[in-house]
Amino acid sequence: MQRNTFYSVRETLQAHPSIYVLLYLLLEAVLILFKIRPYDYNINSLIGIWDGFIKLNQPYLERGLVIFKDGGYDGQFFYFISKFLYNPELTTLPVLDSFYLRFSRIGFPLITGFFVKFTGFWLYSWITLFLLNALHIISYFLVRSRCAGENKNLSLFYLFSPFAMNSNLLLVSDSFMVSFAVIGIYFIENGGGNFFSGRNEIDRRPLIIGIFFLFIGLFIRETALFIILPVLLLFLMKRKFIVAFSVCIPIAIFLGFNGFIRSIPDLYPGTNPLGFTDLMDYPFFGFFKSFDWAGSMDIRGWFREFAKLPVFLFFILLFLNFSNIRSINELVFSIPLLLIFLQVTVAEEGYWRSFDNISRMFTLSIPVIILLKNSKKGYNDYYLLPFSVVILALLVFRMLWIKGQMNFYIY
């Protein structure tokens, strides 16, 4: 009887995946409530605005903003850029930490600001949260549709990805870019760009839609190149040179835009302008240098240091996944994982010191491994996908019991 009940519940869930979406939204809502509770339940605390940048960007002040005295987070830069783009009264560019790096990710504030302008920026956090989660859920259904049979359950690891969920809680662009990449790959595969089939026919309409989504994704975050590069190589291998040339167009426009913003005269580069090499260290040096046992070692200090170990283990499991590569097609489709691995390997200690920073680097890995596991029979993920549940539990524990209150005031 109990066994029949179990299978009945399982079949119901498989037939109605929207139930999982409701569970995801419930968990997200709980995490949001616990995160904003220390700040009078003000949703604007998710933006992470630092008092230092408010002093440098006085015209960007909005009533009801939560301002932190001891530091902020990257969400503030998307807020400033979005407000500059859609508030005609603002005629001076915002002061950022690294202007060229932040402004090259103009896609996210461009999209969020488009919707916020109809309501006013007092609803910025709500609308941004809605867009982040809506795109994540849409992309979940697309990942699920690409999985066959029992593999459909693999899509749940993407829906409940701790990396995507944490990115959304920070109001930053990583999960948003991955959603656009997943949607883009879905249309490209429908248009004949499948890495694991012998199909050689091309359907232009879904291909154009797919390339467009990757184009937008590139302006949301430059790591969309991790997906665009294998797509380009796929069409070169298929000898579809016109399509390959079309894939190059978004890259060319992106590089041209970056060249343009760097050519603007008398532009303030930011309070801490960073070059590419500033974010790098020797392999694994950043991880080992990030441990700080001399600091405050209360329960939060211990958690901060030991939380790096599960993330590092996830990184090791990611490396083991490369043993599945047996063909050139598998190698090409694994390029995003290879680039993520290299990026994390040389990440400087500042990334490893923060769970928020280092976890965001893995956001793209989970949907890529799900698609690989679905496409290749016998693919061994070395329990990477189940281990992501451990990272999720770590995120929940951190948000509910570890995350402390920062010094703040409400403008």
N, C-alpha and C positions, 0 to 999 in steps of 0.2 A: 504493500500500500504506500509506504513512504517513498519507495523507489519510483512508483508511478507518479506520485505527486511531484517529485523532483523533476522528472522528465516533462511533466505538464507545465511546470513553471518555466523550465528551460525553453520549451517550444513557444510558449507565450512571449518570452523575452525576445527570442529570435524573430518571431513574426511581427513584433512591435518594438523596433529599436528606439522609438521615441521615449520609451520608459527609461532607457539608459540616459537619454538626453536630459530628462527631468532630474535624474539622480545627479548628473554632472552639474546642472544648474543649481541644485540644492547644495551640493558641496561647495561650489563657487560662492554662493550667497553666504554660507556659513563662514568661509575664509575671509570674505570681504567684511562681514560684520565684526569679526574678531580683529581684523587689521585696523579698522577705523574706530573701534570702540575707545581707545585711549585718547582720541581727538574729538570727543563729543559727537561721535558717529557722523562726522563730516566727511562726505564722500570725496571731497577735494583733497583730502590728505593723501589719496592714492597718487596724485600728481608728483609729489615729492619735491616741493619748491623750497630751495634754500634761501635764507634771509640775505646772504651775500649777493645772490643774483637778482633778488628783488630790488636791492639798493642800486644795482646797475641798470635795472629795467623798470624804473618807476612808472612810465606810461602804460605798462602792461598789467598793472595792479587791477584786481577785480574784487569787489566786496565778497566776503565769504571764503576767500582762499586760506588754506592752512599753510603757514610759513614755519619752516623748521630752522631752529637756531644753530644746530650742530652739523648740518649737512643735508643734502637732498639726493635726488636720483634723476636718471636720464629722462623720465617722463616730463620733467619741467621744460626741457629743450624743445620737445615736440609741441608742448603747449604754447611756448613763446613764438615758435615759427608759425604755428597755425593761426595764432592771433594776428601776427604781422601780415599774413597772406590775406586775411578776410576782414580786417578792420581798417577801413580807408583813412581813419584818423591817425593811424600809426605810420609815420613817414621815415622813421629811423629803424634800421635793422636791429634786432635784439643782440645783446651781448651774451655770447655763449662761452662754454669752456673751450671748445675747438670748433670754430665756425665752419670750416670746410668739411670736416667729418660729419657734423650734424646736418648741415644744409644739403649735403648730397643725398640725405635720406628724406627728401622733401615729400615723397609720395604719401607717407603716413599722415603728416599734418595737412597735406592737401586734401585728402579724402575726408578725414575727420572734421576739418574746418568747414568743408562744403556743407555738411549737415548741421554743424553747430551754428553756422551763421543765421539759420532760420529761427533759432530759439534764443540765441545769446550765449555767451561763454560761461554763464553761471551754470549751464547744463553740460559743460564740456566733459566732465568725468563720466556722467551717466551715458551720454551718447557714445563716447569712446569705448566704454565697457560693452555697450550693446553691439557696436560694430565688431569689436574683437571677438566676442563670443558668437555672434551670428555667423561670421565667416568661418570660425573654427568648427561650428556645428555643420554648416554646409559642406565643408571639406571632409568632415568625418563621414557623412553620408556618401560622398564620392569615393573615399577610400573603401568603405564597406561595399559599395557596388562593384569595385574592382576585385574584391576577394570572393573566391568560389567556395560554396559549401560550408564546411566547418571553419574554414579560414576567415569567414565573416567575423568571427569572434575576435580575431586579431585586431580589427579596427578599434576595439574598445581600448587597447593600449594607446592608440592615438587620441581618442576622445578624452581619456583621463591622463594624458601626458602631463607629468609634473612640470616639465620644462615649458610647455605651452601655457599651462595654468598659472605658473609663477610669472611668466611674461605678461599675461593679461592683468594680473593683480598689480603689476608695476606700471601699467599703461604705456608700455613700450612696443616696439614694432616687430619683434622676432616672430611671435606667433602669427601676426598678420601677414608677414612675408611668406611664412610656410603655408598658410592657407591659400594665398594666391598661387604659390608654386604647385600645390596639390591640384588646384582647379586647372591650372595651366597644363600639367602633365595629363590630367584626365582628358582634356580636349585634344591634346596632341596625340595621345594613344588612339582616340577615336578617329583621328584624321590620318592614321597610318604610321604613327611614330612609336610603334611598340617595340621594346627592346628584346622581347623574347618570342616573337612570332616571325614567320617567314613572309608575312604580308608586305607587299611592295607597292600596293596601290595607294594613291594619295587623295584625300578628300580635303579640298581647300578650306571650306568654311570652318570646320572645327579646328583645323591647323592654325588659321588666322586668329581665331578666338584664343587658342592656347598660347600662341606666341605673344598676343596682346597681354594676357594675364602675367606671363613671365616678364614682359616689359615693365608693367606696373610694379611687379614684385621687386625688380632691380632697383627702382627708385624708392621703394619702401626700405630696402636694406641691401647693401652691395653683395651680401652672401648669397643672394639669388643666383649669382654667377655659378655657384656650386651645382645648381640644377641646369642652368642654361648651357654650360660647357658640355655635359654629356649629351644633351639634345642636339647640339651642333655636331658633335662627333658622330652621333647616330645617323644623321642625314648625309653626312659625308661618306660614311661607310655604305649607305644605301645608294650612293651616287645620285642623290637628289640635291643637286647643287643650287638650284633656284631656292629651294626651301632652306638650305643651309645659309644661303646669302640673306634670306629673310630673318633668320635667327640672329645674324650678325648685326642687323640694323638696330635693335634695342641696345646692344653693347656699344655701338658707335655713338648713338644719341646720348647714352649715359656718360661716356668718356667726354663727349663734347660739352655736356652740361657742366661736368666737373672742371673742364678747362675754362669754361665761361666764368664760373663763380670765382675761380682763382685769378682771373684777369681783371676783376672789378677793382678799380684804383682806390687807394686809401681805405681799404676794408680792414677793420680790426679783426685779427685772426683768432682772438679769444683769450680768455684768462689763462688757459693751459693748452695751447695749440699742440696737437700730437701728429707726428708722422707715423708711417707704417711701422718702422723699426722701433718706435718708442713703445709699442705694444708687445714686443717680442723679447725673449730671453733665450739662453741656451736650452736645449731639450731637457724638460723636467726640472730645470732650476727654479722656475716660478713656483711649482708645486712645493718643493722642499723649503724654499726660502719663505713661503707664506706662513709657516707655523710660527706662532708667537706664544711660547710658554711663559715668557717673562711678564706678560700683561695680566690683567685681572682674570683670575681663574675661579670665578664663581660658576654656577651651573651654566650660565649663558656663555662664559668663556670656554668651558669644556665642550659644550655643544658646538660652538663656532669652529673649534679646531677639529673635533672628531667628525663633523658633518662633511669634511672634505674627503674622508676615506670612502664612503659609499659612492660619491661622485667619481673618485679616482678608480674604483672598482668597475663602475659603469664604463669608464674610459678603456680599461683593460679588456673588458668583454667586447667592446666595439672593435678593438684591435684583433681579437680572436675571430671575428666575423670575416676577416679578409681571407681566411683559410677556405672559404666556400668558393672563391673565384676559380673557375675552371675554363672560362672562355673569354674571348675579347669583348663580347656583349656584356657579360657579367662584370668584367673589369670596368667598362665604360659606365655602366649604371651604378657601380660602386664608387665612382669618383666623388660624389658628395660626402660619403663616409671617409674616404681617404683625406679629403681636404679638411673635414672637421677634425680628424685625428691629428693632422699636421698643425692645425690652428691651436688646438688644445695643448699639443706637445710643447710648443714654443711660447705659450701664453705667459706673460710676465706675472709676477707675484700678486699684483693688484687684482687680477682676475680671481686668483685662487683664494685670496683673503675674504672674498665675498661670495656666499652661496648664490646670491642673486646674479652676480656677474658670470660665474663659471657655468652655472646650470643653463643659462640662456644659449650657450654655444652648442648645446646638444639638441636644440629644438627640432632641427630638420632630420636628425638621425632616425627617430622612431617611425615616421611614415615611409622613409626609404627602406628600412629593414622589413617593415610589413609588406611592402610591394615586392621585395626580393623573396621573402619567405613564401608569399603567395604564388609567385611566378616559377620558382624552382623547387621541384619535388626533392624532399630530403634536405632542404636548407637548414643548417644548424646555427641558430642565433646564440648558442651558448647561454641560454636563459637570460639574455639581455632584456627582452620584452617583459618577462615576469619580474625581473629585478627592478624595472622602472616603477613597479608598485611599491617597492621599498623606498625609492626616492620620493614617491608621492606621500607615503606615510611620514617620511622625514619632513616634508614640506608642511603637512598638516600639523604635526607635533610642534614644529618651529613656530607656526603661525598662532596656534592655540595656547601654547604654554611658555615659549621661549622668547619670542619677539617682545622687546621692552618698549616702553614709551620714550619718545624723543622730546626734547624741549621744543615747545612750539607756541605760536600765538595765532589767533584768527584775525585776519585783517578786517 
